[in-house]
């Protein structure tokens, strides 16, 4: 894991031919549904697919499954399957996913300042 202390980071433009770290982040979490999935998992810790589906009014089951798989592939969300009948599947944020909380708090702070 490549971590950089916040005080040593400066906002810069990307290098030609390389994807900027901000652009990479937005590629992963930049969609409306992805952001809201992460928000709900930050608030509730662990949720089942059906709970997320109810919470995210308007999302289709196919889109939710796709977004969860993308987040799992990026090690932002962990998927735990319990050996029960019917199978129970729960989703929670990984440590990497939890590191997004500060970004979400700042977005909320900014959103509260908008008219």
N, C-alpha and C positions, 0 to 999 in steps of 0.2 A: 504494500500500500504506500502510495506516494502522498505524504502529508506535508503541507507547507504552513508555517506559522503565519497567522493572519497579518501580523505587522510587517512581514517581509513581502507580502503580495502587493502588487500595484496593478492598476487597470491599464492594460496595453492592448493594442491592436494585434490581431493574429499575424503569424508569419506566413508569407505567401506559400501555398502548397500544403499547409498544415491546418487542421481544423482547430479553431480557437477553443479553449477549455469551456468558455461560456456557451458556445455553439454546441459543443458535445453534450453539455448538461441539458440544454434545451431540446436536443434531439431525443434524449432519454425521457425527460419528465415534462416536456413542453406542451403536451396535448391537454385539453381541458379534462378529459376523463382521468388521465394518469395523475394529474395534479390532485384531483379530488379523491382518488383512491388512496394516495399517500396521505392526504389530510385526514381521511377517516381512520386510517391505520395509526396515525400519530395520536389521534384522539381516543381510540378504543383499544389499542394494543393488538388484539387478535379478533379477526372477524371471519365468518364463514362466507362462502360465495353468495348464498341467498341474502345474507345481511347486507353485503355490499350492494347487491342488485337492488334491494329495497331502498337503501340509503341514497343511491345515485339515480334519482328520478330521470328517466329518459334514456338511460344507457341500455343497449341490447345485451343479452347474455353472451352473444358472440364477441362483441367488442370488449366486454368485461374480461372474458377469458383470454382474449388476445393481449390486452393491456397487462393483466396479471402475469402472463407468460413472459412478456417483454421485461417486466420489472424483476421477475425471478431470474431471467437470463443475465441481467445486469447486477445481480446480487443485492438488490434493493429490497425485495420481498422474499420471504421464506414461505414455502408451502409445506404443510405437514398433513399427511394422510394417516388417519387412524384405521386400524384393521377391524372395522365394525361393519355390520350389515344393517342398513345401507351405509356405504362408506362416508365418513365424516372428514372433510377437508377444511383446514383453517389456514388463514393467511396472517402473517405478521411482518413487521419491518425487521430487517437485519440491522446490525450496528451501522453499516454504511447508509441504510435508509434513514435511520434515526438522526444521522448527521444533517439531514435536510431540514430539521425542525427550525433552526435559526433562520433559514431562508423564508420559511412559511410565516414565521412570526414577523419578520420585516415586511413581507408582502401584506400581511394583515395591517400592520402599522401604517403603511403607505395607503392602503385601501381606505382606512378610516379617515385619512386626511383629504380624500377626494370628495367633491360635492355630489 
